[in-house]
Amino acid sequence: MAKKKIKFYHHESKEIITPADINGYKFELFIFDAFLLVQPEKFGLLEVRREEEFAPVKNAPGAAEDSPDTARELLSRLHQGWFEKQGVQFESKF
């Protein structure tokens, strides 16, 4: 459970309100929370390079970090690197 500032619609003013203080709870789960529930003989983990396998999306588009935009950029940067290793040259880099 995470305490959050949650935007809401105010019916009388017909506006979306962004609260200054925490006004609600979000019940969040992460993949790690499931580890305790799995059968050990059917569970495995891989250790990988973060920049090649992980681009978090936790925020809305337009956010400075962990958004669909930043994930897309990280993925494009990864793919551009693969092409450059094969000799492809780009006019610009990510």
Rosetta constraint file for C-alpha pairs under 8 A:
AtomPair CA 1 CA 25 HARMONIC 6.36 0.50
AtomPair CA 1 CA 26 HARMONIC 5.74 0.50
AtomPair CA 1 CA 27 HARMONIC 4.51 0.50
AtomPair CA 1 CA 28 HARMONIC 5.98 0.50
AtomPair CA 2 CA 25 HARMONIC 5.49 0.50
AtomPair CA 2 CA 26 HARMONIC 5.24 0.50
AtomPair CA 2 CA 27 HARMONIC 6.31 0.50
AtomPair CA 2 CA 28 HARMONIC 6.94 0.50
AtomPair CA 3 CA 22 HARMONIC 6.46 0.50
AtomPair CA 3 CA 23 HARMONIC 7.67 0.50
AtomPair CA 3 CA 24 HARMONIC 5.95 0.50
AtomPair CA 3 CA 25 HARMONIC 4.60 0.50
AtomPair CA 3 CA 26 HARMONIC 6.49 0.50
AtomPair CA 4 CA 22 HARMONIC 5.18 0.50
AtomPair CA 4 CA 23 HARMONIC 6.51 0.50
AtomPair CA 4 CA 24 HARMONIC 5.61 0.50
AtomPair CA 4 CA 25 HARMONIC 5.71 0.50
AtomPair CA 4 CA 26 HARMONIC 6.77 0.50
AtomPair CA 5 CA 18 HARMONIC 7.46 0.50
AtomPair CA 5 CA 19 HARMONIC 6.02 0.50
AtomPair CA 5 CA 20 HARMONIC 7.27 0.50
AtomPair CA 5 CA 21 HARMONIC 6.12 0.50
AtomPair CA 5 CA 22 HARMONIC 4.36 0.50
AtomPair CA 5 CA 23 HARMONIC 5.48 0.50
AtomPair CA 5 CA 24 HARMONIC 6.47 0.50
AtomPair CA 6 CA 18 HARMONIC 6.96 0.50
AtomPair CA 6 CA 19 HARMONIC 6.85 0.50
AtomPair CA 6 CA 22 HARMONIC 7.30 0.50
AtomPair CA 6 CA 23 HARMONIC 6.31 0.50
AtomPair CA 6 CA 24 HARMONIC 6.27 0.50
AtomPair CA 7 CA 16 HARMONIC 6.61 0.50
AtomPair CA 7 CA 17 HARMONIC 5.49 0.50
AtomPair CA 7 CA 18 HARMONIC 4.69 0.50
AtomPair CA 7 CA 19 HARMONIC 6.39 0.50
AtomPair CA 8 CA 16 HARMONIC 5.52 0.50
AtomPair CA 8 CA 17 HARMONIC 5.32 0.50
AtomPair CA 8 CA 18 HARMONIC 6.90 0.50
AtomPair CA 9 CA 14 HARMONIC 6.78 0.50
AtomPair CA 9 CA 15 HARMONIC 5.72 0.50
AtomPair CA 9 CA 16 HARMONIC 4.44 0.50
AtomPair CA 9 CA 17 HARMONIC 6.03 0.50
AtomPair CA 10 CA 14 HARMONIC 5.47 0.50
AtomPair CA 10 CA 15 HARMONIC 5.45 0.50
AtomPair CA 10 CA 16 HARMONIC 6.20 0.50
AtomPair CA 10 CA 17 HARMONIC 6.60 0.50
AtomPair CA 11 CA 15 HARMONIC 7.24 0.50
AtomPair CA 19 CA 23 HARMONIC 7.16 0.50
AtomPair CA 29 CA 33 HARMONIC 6.36 0.50
AtomPair CA 30 CA 34 HARMONIC 7.50 0.50
AtomPair CA 31 CA 35 HARMONIC 7.29 0.50
AtomPair CA 34 CA 38 HARMONIC 6.80 0.50
AtomPair CA 38 CA 42 HARMONIC 7.38 0.50
AtomPair CA 38 CA 43 HARMONIC 6.65 0.50
AtomPair CA 39 CA 43 HARMONIC 6.34 0.50
AtomPair CA 40 CA 44 HARMONIC 7.87 0.50
AtomPair CA 48 CA 52 HARMONIC 7.54 0.50
AtomPair CA 48 CA 53 HARMONIC 6.74 0.50
AtomPair CA 49 CA 53 HARMONIC 6.37 0.50
AtomPair CA 50 CA 54 HARMONIC 5.30 0.50
AtomPair CA 51 CA 55 HARMONIC 7.47 0.50
AtomPair CA 51 CA 74 HARMONIC 7.69 0.50
AtomPair CA 51 CA 78 HARMONIC 7.79 0.50
AtomPair CA 52 CA 78 HARMONIC 6.64 0.50
AtomPair CA 55 CA 66 HARMONIC 7.26 0.50
AtomPair CA 55 CA 70 HARMONIC 7.75 0.50
AtomPair CA 55 CA 71 HARMONIC 4.96 0.50
AtomPair CA 55 CA 74 HARMONIC 6.70 0.50
AtomPair CA 55 CA 75 HARMONIC 7.60 0.50
AtomPair CA 56 CA 66 HARMONIC 5.13 0.50
AtomPair CA 56 CA 67 HARMONIC 7.13 0.50
AtomPair CA 56 CA 71 HARMONIC 6.46 0.50
AtomPair CA 57 CA 66 HARMONIC 4.77 0.50
AtomPair CA 57 CA 67 HARMONIC 4.77 0.50
AtomPair CA 57 CA 68 HARMONIC 5.73 0.50
AtomPair CA 57 CA 71 HARMONIC 6.64 0.50
AtomPair CA 58 CA 66 HARMONIC 5.43 0.50
AtomPair CA 58 CA 67 HARMONIC 6.04 0.50
AtomPair CA 59 CA 63 HARMONIC 6.25 0.50
AtomPair CA 59 CA 65 HARMONIC 7.35 0.50
AtomPair CA 59 CA 66 HARMONIC 5.70 0.50
AtomPair CA 59 CA 67 HARMONIC 4.77 0.50
AtomPair CA 59 CA 68 HARMONIC 7.65 0.50
AtomPair CA 60 CA 67 HARMONIC 5.59 0.50
AtomPair CA 60 CA 68 HARMONIC 7.11 0.50
AtomPair CA 61 CA 67 HARMONIC 5.40 0.50
AtomPair CA 61 CA 68 HARMONIC 5.59 0.50
AtomPair CA 61 CA 69 HARMONIC 6.04 0.50
AtomPair CA 62 CA 67 HARMONIC 6.89 0.50
AtomPair CA 62 CA 69 HARMONIC 6.67 0.50
AtomPair CA 63 CA 67 HARMONIC 5.76 0.50
AtomPair CA 63 CA 69 HARMONIC 7.89 0.50
AtomPair CA 64 CA 70 HARMONIC 7.51 0.50
AtomPair CA 65 CA 70 HARMONIC 6.11 0.50
AtomPair CA 66 CA 70 HARMONIC 6.01 0.50
AtomPair CA 66 CA 71 HARMONIC 6.72 0.50
AtomPair CA 67 CA 71 HARMONIC 6.17 0.50
AtomPair CA 68 CA 72 HARMONIC 6.06 0.50
AtomPair CA 69 CA 73 HARMONIC 6.30 0.50
AtomPair CA 70 CA 74 HARMONIC 6.17 0.50
AtomPair CA 71 CA 75 HARMONIC 6.18 0.50
AtomPair CA 72 CA 76 HARMONIC 6.08 0.50
AtomPair CA 73 CA 77 HARMONIC 6.02 0.50
AtomPair CA 73 CA 94 HARMONIC 7.16 0.50
AtomPair CA 74 CA 78 HARMONIC 6.22 0.50
AtomPair CA 75 CA 79 HARMONIC 6.24 0.50
AtomPair CA 76 CA 80 HARMONIC 5.98 0.50
AtomPair CA 76 CA 94 HARMONIC 7.48 0.50
AtomPair CA 77 CA 81 HARMONIC 6.19 0.50
AtomPair CA 77 CA 93 HARMONIC 7.74 0.50
AtomPair CA 77 CA 94 HARMONIC 5.61 0.50
AtomPair CA 78 CA 82 HARMONIC 6.50 0.50
AtomPair CA 79 CA 83 HARMONIC 6.47 0.50
AtomPair CA 80 CA 84 HARMONIC 6.16 0.50
AtomPair CA 80 CA 93 HARMONIC 7.98 0.50
AtomPair CA 81 CA 85 HARMONIC 6.22 0.50
AtomPair CA 82 CA 86 HARMONIC 6.75 0.50
AtomPair CA 83 CA 87 HARMONIC 6.62 0.50
AtomPair CA 83 CA 88 HARMONIC 5.40 0.50
AtomPair CA 83 CA 89 HARMONIC 7.91 0.50
AtomPair CA 84 CA 88 HARMONIC 4.76 0.50
AtomPair CA 84 CA 89 HARMONIC 6.07 0.50
AtomPair CA 84 CA 90 HARMONIC 7.93 0.50
